[in-house]
Amino acid sequence: MGFELTYKQLLDIVYRVTTKLTELGLKKEVCVAIHFTNNHAFVCYYYGILKIGGIVSYTSPLFKSLEIKRQLNDSEAKVYIGWEGFSGMIDPIIEQTGVKHKFYSNLSPFLSPDPMTQPEYPTGGESTFEDILRETKPNPPDVNVTGDDLAMLQYSGGLKGFPKGAMLTHGNITSNVIQAESWFYFLINKFNLLSC
């Protein structure tokens, strides 16, 4: 996309996400579904959910309404955050799930130098998750997260029936980062590794 997000900006957005989810009443071990392609918003929201001790349930952008509905119900997701381009699939099924809060992202703030600054031109329409985050002061709660706590429900492709959620702990994700460092040691001085 030609845009770089600094670690300082990433941390600010992560803290805002964590704060907003806390204001919504979310606590540790509550599932949040995120529905994006690979982009900056996905990374920010992923870490914001993990910071609060929530469980990330990544919904494949290839899924259709029936598959999404099944995953939202199976994961017991209480919050859905996704790209507004998926609204045609989500709006008809969301009330058939346990999701209490639905937010869409239009991703355009992540094409600017600072995603949390007020856009020069208002977009109109329904507020996006980024609009809501802009109004949220970063004040994340202290949450004790251990390596044994559940971090993700990563759903399979469903080759042999319905997709199933693989349970990944914070320890699993940390191990994955350490493994990546071992395999890509020659890049460590050039890049910092983030696991998503």
C-alpha positions as CSV (number, residue, x, y, z in Angstrom):
1,M,0.0,0.0,0.0
2,G,3.0,2.3,0.3
3,F,2.3,3.3,3.9
4,E,4.3,2.5,7.0
5,L,2.8,2.2,10.4
6,T,5.4,3.0,13.1
7,Y,5.5,0.9,16.3
8,K,4.5,4.0,18.3
9,Q,1.4,4.3,16.1
10,L,0.7,0.6,16.3
11,L,0.9,0.7,20.1
12,D,-1.4,3.8,20.3
13,I,-4.0,2.0,18.2
14,V,-3.7,-1.3,20.1
15,Y,-4.2,0.6,23.4
16,R,-7.3,2.4,21.9
17,V,-8.7,-1.0,20.7
18,T,-8.1,-2.5,24.2
19,T,-9.7,0.5,25.9
20,K,-12.8,0.5,23.6
21,L,-13.3,-3.3,24.0
22,T,-13.1,-2.8,27.8
23,E,-15.7,0.0,27.6
24,L,-18.0,-2.4,25.8
25,G,-17.7,-4.8,28.7
26,L,-15.4,-7.3,27.2
27,K,-13.1,-9.2,29.6
28,K,-10.4,-11.8,29.4
29,E,-11.3,-14.9,27.4
30,V,-14.2,-13.3,25.4
31,C,-14.0,-14.0,21.7
32,V,-13.8,-11.3,19.0
33,A,-14.1,-12.1,15.3
34,I,-12.0,-10.1,12.9
35,H,-12.7,-10.3,9.2
36,F,-10.1,-8.7,7.0
37,T,-7.6,-9.4,4.3
38,N,-3.9,-8.8,5.2
39,N,-3.7,-5.2,6.1
40,H,-2.7,-2.7,8.8
41,A,-6.1,-2.8,10.5
42,F,-5.9,-6.6,10.9
43,V,-2.6,-6.3,12.8
44,C,-3.8,-3.4,15.0
45,Y,-7.0,-5.1,16.0
46,Y,-5.4,-8.5,16.4
47,Y,-3.0,-7.2,19.0
48,G,-5.6,-5.0,20.7
49,I,-7.7,-8.1,21.3
50,L,-4.8,-10.1,22.6
51,K,-3.8,-7.2,24.9
52,I,-7.1,-7.4,26.7
53,G,-6.8,-11.2,27.0
54,G,-9.5,-11.7,24.4
55,I,-9.6,-14.6,22.0
56,V,-9.1,-13.8,18.3
57,S,-11.3,-15.7,15.8
58,Y,-10.0,-14.8,12.3
59,T,-12.7,-15.1,9.7
60,S,-11.5,-16.0,6.3
61,P,-12.2,-13.4,3.6
62,L,-13.1,-16.3,1.3
63,F,-16.0,-17.5,3.6
64,K,-19.6,-17.0,2.5
65,S,-22.5,-16.1,4.8
66,L,-23.2,-19.6,6.0
67,E,-19.6,-20.4,6.9
68,I,-19.3,-17.0,8.7
69,K,-22.5,-17.6,10.6
70,R,-21.3,-21.0,11.7
71,Q,-17.9,-19.7,12.8
72,L,-19.4,-16.8,14.8
73,N,-21.7,-19.2,16.6
74,D,-19.1,-21.9,17.1
75,S,-16.5,-19.5,18.5
76,E,-19.2,-17.7,20.6
77,A,-17.9,-14.4,19.3
78,K,-19.4,-11.4,21.1
79,V,-17.8,-8.7,18.8
80,Y,-17.4,-8.6,15.1
81,I,-14.9,-6.2,13.5
82,G,-14.6,-6.4,9.7
83,W,-14.0,-4.6,6.4
84,E,-17.2,-2.8,5.2
85,G,-16.9,-4.6,1.9
86,F,-18.2,-7.7,3.8
87,S,-21.3,-6.0,5.0
88,G,-23.5,-7.7,2.4
89,M,-22.6,-11.1,3.8
90,I,-22.7,-10.0,7.5
91,D,-25.8,-7.9,7.9
92,P,-28.2,-10.6,6.9
93,I,-26.8,-13.2,9.3
94,I,-25.5,-11.2,12.3
95,E,-28.7,-11.4,14.3
96,Q,-28.6,-15.2,14.0
97,T,-25.4,-15.2,16.1
98,G,-24.4,-14.3,19.6
99,V,-22.5,-11.2,18.4
100,K,-23.5,-8.2,20.5
101,H,-21.4,-5.5,18.8
102,K,-20.7,-5.2,15.1
103,F,-18.2,-2.7,13.6
104,Y,-17.0,-2.0,10.1
105,S,-13.7,-0.6,8.9
106,N,-13.3,1.3,5.6
107,L,-9.5,1.0,5.9
108,S,-8.9,4.5,4.3
109,P,-7.4,5.9,7.6
110,F,-4.6,3.3,7.2
111,L,-3.6,5.0,3.9
112,S,-2.7,8.2,5.7
113,P,0.4,9.0,7.6
114,D,-1.5,8.8,10.9
115,P,-4.6,6.6,11.0
116,M,-5.9,8.3,14.2
117,T,-6.0,11.8,13.0
118,Q,-9.3,13.3,11.9
119,P,-9.8,12.9,8.1
120,E,-9.7,16.1,6.1
121,Y,-12.9,15.2,4.4
122,P,-15.8,13.5,6.3
123,T,-16.9,10.3,4.7
124,G,-20.5,10.4,6.0
125,G,-22.6,7.4,6.7
126,E,-22.3,5.0,9.6
127,S,-19.3,5.5,11.9
128,T,-16.5,3.1,11.3
129,F,-14.4,1.4,14.0
130,E,-11.6,3.9,13.2
131,D,-14.0,6.8,13.8
132,I,-14.9,5.3,17.2
133,L,-11.2,4.7,18.1
134,R,-10.3,8.3,17.3
135,E,-12.6,9.4,20.1
136,T,-11.2,6.8,22.5
137,K,-8.4,7.9,24.7
138,P,-5.8,5.1,25.1
139,N,-6.2,3.8,28.7
140,P,-5.8,0.0,28.5
141,P,-6.5,-2.0,31.7
142,D,-3.9,-4.2,33.3
143,V,-4.8,-7.8,32.4
144,N,-2.7,-10.8,33.6
145,V,-2.2,-12.9,30.4
146,T,-0.2,-16.1,30.7
147,G,1.3,-18.5,28.1
148,D,-1.5,-21.0,28.9
149,D,-4.3,-18.6,28.2
150,L,-6.2,-19.1,25.0
151,A,-5.3,-16.5,22.3
152,M,-6.8,-17.7,19.1
153,L,-9.4,-19.9,17.6
154,Q,-7.9,-20.5,14.2
155,Y,-10.4,-22.2,11.9
156,S,-9.3,-24.8,9.3
157,G,-10.3,-24.7,5.7
158,G,-13.0,-27.3,6.2
159,L,-11.7,-29.9,3.7
160,K,-13.3,-32.8,5.6
161,G,-16.6,-31.2,6.7
162,F,-17.2,-27.9,8.5
163,P,-14.1,-25.8,9.5
164,K,-13.0,-26.5,13.1
165,G,-11.4,-24.1,15.5
166,A,-7.8,-25.0,16.5
167,M,-7.1,-23.6,20.0
168,L,-3.8,-21.6,20.1
169,T,-2.5,-20.2,23.4
170,H,-0.3,-17.2,23.9
171,G,2.5,-19.7,24.5
172,N,1.9,-21.2,21.1
173,I,2.2,-17.8,19.4
174,T,5.3,-16.9,21.4
175,S,6.9,-20.2,20.3
176,N,6.0,-19.4,16.7
177,V,7.9,-16.1,16.9
178,I,10.9,-17.8,18.4
179,Q,10.8,-20.5,15.6
180,A,10.6,-17.7,13.0
181,E,13.6,-16.0,14.5
182,S,15.5,-19.3,14.3
183,W,14.6,-19.8,10.6
184,F,15.1,-16.2,9.5
185,Y,18.0,-15.2,11.8
186,F,19.7,-13.5,8.8
187,L,16.9,-11.0,8.6
188,I,16.7,-10.1,12.4
189,N,19.0,-7.1,12.0
190,K,17.0,-5.8,9.1
191,F,13.4,-6.4,10.3
192,N,11.5,-6.8,13.5
193,L,9.2,-9.8,13.7
194,L,5.5,-9.6,14.5
195,S,3.5,-12.7,14.6
196,C,-0.1,-12.5,13.3
